[in-house]
C-alpha cells in the first residue's frame, strides 16, 4: 500500500527486513519504461517551450517529471546494489 501511495521505501530495524522491502518498493518495468518516456518527452517539450504535454494520454507537468526522475534514480540505485 505504501508503494502505491508513492512512497519510495521504508525504514528497516532488522537486516532481515531489507530484502522484502526492496522487493516491494522496486519499480516495475512498466513504471521504469513510462518514466523514461516521460523524461524523453520532457526534453522535447522543453526544447519546444511547452510547459505541459501528454504521454500515453496522461497530462505530464513538472511534478510528474520529478516523480519520473525519482523512479529512474531509485531503479539505478537498486540495480547498483545487486
ABEGO torsion letter per residue (X at the ends): XAAAAGBAEBBBABAAAAAAAAAAABBBAAAAAAAAAAAAAAAAAAAAGBABBBBGGBBBBAAAAAAAAAAAAAAAAAAAAX
